[in-house]
């Protein structure tokens, strides 16, 4: 079923982009309200643990499904390694923001390739 093939990528893209836009909005809000130190990064740590698990799983599934297409295969392998929940890559929030945005866009772009991939 084709919907089952694209669902992990869509879920991962939504979660990644939500985290990106929430962080970007809060960073912009602190420009005007400097006394609220807790407004930057308002999402709990558990959200990011779930994000790692979902992104790694979706990228692993995408790499397996798109193994015939070398460009997508290596893109998904890099995403899976970057979001690996077992041996996490430690980066600052400012570094993760563009990575989350790029990864969310990559997952959305992979939906077309996943939809067209053979069984």
N, C-alpha and C positions, 0 to 999 in steps of 0.2 A: 504494500500500500504506500503510495507516494507521500501522503500526508505524514505518516509515521517517520519517513525519512527526513522531512524538513522540520519537524516539530522541535527537536533538540536545538537546532541552530536558531530558530525563531525565539525560543525561550531564553537562550543564552544572550542573544542580541538585546532582547527587552531588558533583562536584568542588568547587563553591562551598561546600556545606555541610560537606564534609570539611575544607576549609581553615578554615572558621569554627570548627568544633568542636575542631580541633587547636590553633588559636591560643587559644581560650577555655580549653581544658584546661591548656595550658602557662602561661597567665597566672595561672590559679588555683593551679597547682603552685608558682609562684615566690612566692606568698604564704607558703608554708610553708618553701620552700628558697630563701633569698635569696642564697646564695653562688654559685648557678649562673646566671651572667649569660647563658649561651647557650641557656637553656631557653625563653625567649620567642621565638616566631617560628622554630620549629625546621625549618620547611619551607624547602627551598632556593629561591633566586630563580627558577630555571628552572620550578619548579612554578607560580609566579605568572605567568610569561610564557605558559606553556601555558594557564593559566586564562583569561587575557585573550583569547587566540586562540580558545579554545573558546567562551567566553561571547559574544564579539562575533559569531562565526560562527553560533552557535545563535540569538542575538537577531536577526541579519539574516535568517536563514531563517524565524524566527517572524514577523517583520514582513512579509516577502513573503507567507507563507502566510495570515496573518491580516489582510491589507490591507483586507478588507471590514469589519472590526470596528475602529472608530476608537480605542477605549480600548486594546485590545491592540496595535494598530499603534504608537501613541505610546509605550506602555510599552516595547515591544521596541526602538524607535528610541533611546530614552533609555539603555537598557541597552547597546546596541551602541556608542553614543558614549562612554559612561562606561568601557567595557572595551576601547576601541579600542587595538589593539597598535601601530599606526603612530604615533599622536600620543597617548601615554598620559597619563591624568590622574594627577598625583602627589598622593597623600594619605598621611597617617600610617597605621600599622597599626591604631591605635585607631579611626580614621575608617572604614577599610575593613571592619572586622568587622561592624558593623550593615548596611553596604551589601551585603556578601556574603550575610548571612542573608536580607535582604529580597529580593535578587535570586534566591537559591536557592528561596525560597518562591514568588516570581513565576513562575519556570520550572516548578515543580511545578504551580502553578495553571493555567498555560497549556496543560498536557498535555490537559486536558478540552476546551478550545477548539480545540486542534489536532486532537484526535481527531474532533471533530464538524464540522470545517471541510470544505467541499466540495473536490473535486479541483482 
